[in-house]
């Protein structure tokens, strides 16, 4: 069956993209409700903790991996190591190579001139370290009879985010539009087979039947399996099982990997944005883009926005 996960990074910031990641694995199991433990199945090459005596690849909620490792360790090391280990292929030589591999479009526009130039990648590993991590994960997948079928990120920079918000009139709906795009991709990937898709649940919403019928089911029946404070689970048609769970990234490795991919892409987008402005504004401190510090940053770069013809309404996101 296909076992997949979806998660987002950058839901609340004023600056930078909203990113939604998705990962999917094929594994020798035909019971989606068994909720296989991929950390256990991939134990020879994968772990949950950043510090591991066997130097396995950490896969966990991105918030638990960014910045872990102490002085001298690049804050993106564990995110990048995990994503590159599962992304397959040659080690990317630039962030554009990685964005292309993950399907994360970095569109250069009047409002996003920082996408003019690629920046070197990897940022926190050597190419040799990335290759070692990739080989370790490949061997673990082979031992488990599994394969990585999909690892992708959708990224909406401020102009695209605001345009979609203008249509949907709700930030949660913008986020869910990307989630449903990813869910439809996984539904197509499974073909006539079975899939379990775990999605990190945001806020207090517990009922998703109407939304799934409108955006995913294509006329198929949506059957409610359970709707509780912790979990909302459904079967769509014949064989597509979807579960929205609080802290899904701690229960489902595919969600944790999706979280890592989404966070890494957002960080690399912000690296481009910060490089553009800090090279042009002396003494400007970089920003992660969250609202309070984003407003500080906006105030400091406003003169440059005007000079470069960057519309403020497309530089900042609706919050």
Buried (B, 14 or more C-beta within 10 A) or exposed (E): BBBBBBBBBBEEBBBBBBBBBBBBBBBEBEEBEEBBEBBEBBBBBBBBEBEEEEEBBBBBBBEBBBBBBEEEEBBBBBBBBBBBBBBBEEBBEBBBBBBEBBBBBBEEBEBBBBBEEBEEBBBBBEBEBBBBBBEBBBEBBEEBEBEBBBBBBBBBBBBBBBEBBEEBEEBEEBBBBBBBBBBEBBBEBBEEEBBBBBBBBBEEEBEBBEBBBEBBBEEBEBEEEEBEEEBBBBBBBEBBBBBBBBEBBBBBBBBBBBBBBBBBBBBBBBBBBBBBBBEEBEEBEBBBBBEEBBBEBBEBBEEBBEEBEBBEEBBBBBE
